[in-house]
Amino acid sequence: MTIAPQPGILNIALYQSGASSIDGVSNVLKLSSNENPLGTSPAAVEAYQRAAHQLHRYPGTDHAALRGAIGEVHGLDPERIICGVGSDEVLQFIAQAYAGPGDEVIVTQHGFSMYPILAHAVGATPVEVAERERVVDVDAILAACTDRTRIVFIANPANPTSTMIGEAETRRLAEGLPEKAVLVLDGAYAEFVEGFDGGAGLVDDYPNVVMTRTFSKIYGLGGLRIGWGYARREVIDVLNRLRQPFNLSAGQMAAAEAAVRDLAFTEKCRSENARLRHWLSEALAELGVPTDTSMANFVLARFASPAEADACDAHLKSEGLIVRQTGGYQLPQCLRITVGDEIACRRVVAAVKGFKAAQG
Ligand SMILES: *Cc1c(COP(=O)(O)O)cnc(C)c1O
């Protein structure tokens, strides 16, 4: 072959998504992608159906109604919001805009696997920084910064660890970074934390902080692909130059707007998740399977060894339960389990109990 891709592209390890079926097993329950067990707001489904009558029309390019709704609900300036095809697309704009060959992008040890993919895609070098007991380590990140650091990606709360760092720590990170580095606060799970602004306040205080959010998790719209980002106007202006004018369809925008405005549904999802997450972690702890205190809609179950985690995963599969292996996140002794509805949580606990009993 004489045609060759740009540097970095062949370094990309393809993203592994959560499985959704098991050969020969029925009544399968997918708890591997942190989807919303309560589905999505009925108002969002209705808005999406209404959009079906206008499929011959191009969508708007400025996302004004959706940005207005997000701004209203979250108390943010719509002029400083950008919408993307999932927050993944917003993260991609950030990588394209601020990093390239010769630049370094800091990711953390158990950080979301999209971050190194995005760094490689723009020819930059991902630099991995250790975490401390599955928690982002601000001192380690600051120590890893060089004059080539252009982006630091952290999710807060983090996936797959479910832990988060507090505002004082995030602030210390924003303040300590080199001037040329962008701090990306990925708030995919922010809505699960009562009273948390996802880092929006830090965006207001520091010119180099960008927050991203998604409709895929608490809003239950993973299948539709909508996310957004919040930053200084100058940053949003840069990102908008990379955005295709029609990146979001009318149906995506209509559903997302209805979803963000349905405060009652969101609140119900948040409180149900908190209740069942607590129940699930306590029940797992009683079976000798500890978890870190989760701030998200999943728990990271820790086993005695990678072999035990694998064996438990196989047992869960045989019972029709799909959870996420985390070996690729340097957590081979763990399994990430999405907090499902009450029946799902009970099935998980019963299956882990059966597994432990069979082990003797
Ligand atoms: C699920 C998730 C996202 C969301 O991605 P979308 O492209 O919006 O579906 C982003 N970051 C993290 C850490 C996630 O777990």
The ligand as a Gaussian input file, in Angstrom:
#p B3LYP/6-31G(d) Opt

LIG

0 1
 C      -20.976000       7.657000      28.655000
 C      -19.871000       8.639000      28.745000
 C      -19.840000       9.740000      27.907000
 C      -20.984000      10.012000      26.982000
 O      -20.675000       9.880000      25.691000
 P      -21.783000      10.282000      24.609000
 O      -20.947000      10.436000      23.394000
 O      -22.383000      11.570000      25.053000
 O      -22.776000       9.177000      24.559000
 C      -18.801000      10.630000      28.015000
 N      -17.829000      10.452000      28.947000
 C      -17.860000       9.428000      29.796000
 C      -16.813000       9.312000      30.838000
 C      -18.879000       8.478000      29.719000
 O      -18.882000       7.440000      30.546000

